[in-house]
Amino acid sequence: MRLKNSLLCILLAISTAAHALESGPPPVLTPLQQQAQAAHLSAQFLTRFHYKPVKLDDALAEKIINRYVKSLDPEKFFFIQSDIDQFTAQTSKLDDAIYKEDLSIPFSIFNLYQQRIVDRLTYARELLKQGFDFSQKEEYAFVRDKEPWPKTEAESRDLWRKRVKNDWLRLKLAGKKDPAIRDTLSKRYENSLARAYKYKSDDVFQIFMNAYATSIEPHTDYLGTTAAADFDIAMKLSLVGIGAVLQERDEYTTIRELVPGGPAQLSGKIAVGDRIVGVAQGAQGAMTEVVGMRIDDVVKLIRGAKDTVVKLDILPADAGPDAKHKLLSLVRNKISLEQQAAKKTILSVKNGDSTRKVGVITLPAFYEDFDARGKGDKNYRSASRDVAALLNELKKEKVDSVLVDLRNNGGGSLTEAVDLTGLFVGKGPIVQQRNARGEVNVEADDRTTPVWSGPLAVLINRGSASASEIFAAAIQDYGRGVIIGEGSFGKGTVQTMVNLDQLAHNDKPKFGELKMTIAQFFRINGGTTQLRGVTPDVSLPGFSDTENFGESSYDNALPWSEVKAADYAKLGDIKDLAPQLKIRHDARVEKDKDYQRFVEDVTEVNTQRKKRSISLNEADRRAEMAQQEARLQARAKDSASDAAKGKDADVVDADAKDDGLQANERSLSAELAAEKKAKSAKDVLLNEAAHILSDASDLQKNNPKFAVQPVAAVPAK
């Protein structure tokens, strides 16, 4: 009987979701009183205490509205020009409305946005009933951020006709037949429509307040209670739950990954691909059906206090809706998010007749468990503590040098950046901070001796930001190691978390938090990484879109500036070493086919990135595909030839091509297999960075001029 009832609830949930697509306009969302109060309090605080205080007036209100609209419709697919004119007419009222705790303006904009989503996607579904003529010479502008807004409904409908036509053509080129294409796109648009009916007032408020905060300065953000909790989890690398990574697939909350050692994995009764259709609290709690529910709401039901029971109703992977369910009770426990923790590997690098062991430490973030540290927990988790332990392990394994990989490390704790640098330079200044009053404070590490004093390199890219840049800049200024890779992000500002509920003396969380810029940091040489980032000693190519990613891409970023240099003693002179490293690097990569293929890929990506439109003519698109396939076939043949000769060569997939599908439209097993394959691919840049570090070790060992050695402290010039 329970199974029948459960299945009935599932079918009703699916039916309800489908019915919503046909039942008219989405629900009208209205602001909560606590949201209006939080907006007012945020405005007061940002105006008075931000590093760059900006008065909330008509000028700022205009920027907020523009940024808010852009965040909703960045590619200009939903609104039309008359909508924008309507929004613009309200900008002069927004500043006064916020102080009066009236959020009707941003909510009215969002409600119209929801209606536009329904209008556009309903039209997209209607287009699927007809076919398309792919013999016409027609272009589709798929990158629209700089395009004008559609002037009329007719212009908008023509834009969507081209968008749907392109979706159809991609699937057709991938070998799909018309019935399968129609089914795939119908489901895609239905899922998008369903999401339009699931928005909540919290979503509107979060998006609007972020538009307000980032209109002042790019790294000031608002975090609602859910976002603040997620930020806390990311910083301390732990949460209390069942240890499962979830994904929404066709209205089902699906198990995408099991965390090793977590309750779900240890139970042995839940597998990747299983679908959660119900959640109950406690062994005897009532089951809440979750099919069609937003995934963040499902997560809230599953998380809870340590040692409490959560009961799950599981539909096994790949089973039909009428298959037998599994009921599973799990005891919640603390889950460590080890994927974001520091890790080590060892690479063997041949240098002439000798082979060097390069210890690689990969650090995805500068994490720190603030709560545990504040409570005096001697075993609190942090990036510098984990790296110190890994360095000691690498020393026992007798590595010759250490390479710290900070690619795509967006930063984190400033304290951890200082402590991590101290592991390599010992006692001395690491970074300088200037607050809003212009006062400069020097942050130093008091470690008497470094944990690692041998050869060192740091690998960075455009995604290395904030704390990563503090670390890389200090290593570079001290001459302690070689900086390798792309120029970094260019974020030279310091943020702090402001708990609005504490300010308002609220008993329970309801106002959220501000992540607010309070200072700017400077290198010990006096310059800042703001805008310019850290320039590598040896540059490597990368896929970063520097025009649209990085501090320089923001229209309101703080300018570059400098302060007086701190007193510090250089430990070496990498500037004299860099030309020799580049000569060796250039000679080596000229013979490295994998590296040359990587450079070709970078060139191809940059070429494609400049394209803002695409042909909707089938013959033209097939000709483009043929060129790409020929390039891959030639590369695969070349790679196979190298492998047959016993040469180290990366495997090239000659059949790789666009399948026309979105991520959640592929089978989960195929998606996970593709990710595994990508992770196992040769890391060309990491390998070359290890070779560059090996070259540096060789030069430092054989030429006293390049040796890294402590010297008496003298003021930097």
Protein Blocks (a to p, Z undefined) as FASTA:
>chain_A
ZZmmmmmmmmmmmmmmmmmmmnocaddddddfklmmmmmmmmmmmmmmgmbacdddfklm
mmmmmmmmmmmmmnopmbcfklmmmmmmmmmmmmmmmmnopaklmmmmmmmmmmmmmmmm
mmmmmmmmpccdfkbccdddfblklpccdfbfklmmmmmmmmmmmmmmmmmmnopafklm
mmmmmmmmmmmmmmmmmpcfklmmmmmmmmmmmmmomkbccddfklmmmmmmmmnopacd
ehpacddeehiacdfbdcehiaklmnopacehiacfbdcehjkbccddfehiafklmmmm
mgccehiacddddddehiafkbccddddddddddddfklpccdddddddehjbccddddd
ddfbdcddfklmmnopakbccfklmmmmmmmmmmmnopabdcddfehiabjjfklmmmmm
mmmnopadfbdcddfkopacddddfbfbafblcdcdddddfklghjlmmmmmmmmmnoma
ccedjddfhpabdcddddfklmnopabdfkbpadddfbdcddfkopafehnlpadfbdcd
dfbdfklgcjklpckbccdddddddddddfbdfklmmmmmmmmmmmmmmmmmklmmmmmm
mmmmmmmmmpcbdcfbfklmmmmmmmmmmmmmmmmmmmmmmmmnopacddddfkbccehi
afklpcfklmmmmmmmmmmpccfklmmmmmmmmmmmmmmmmmmklpccdddddddZZ
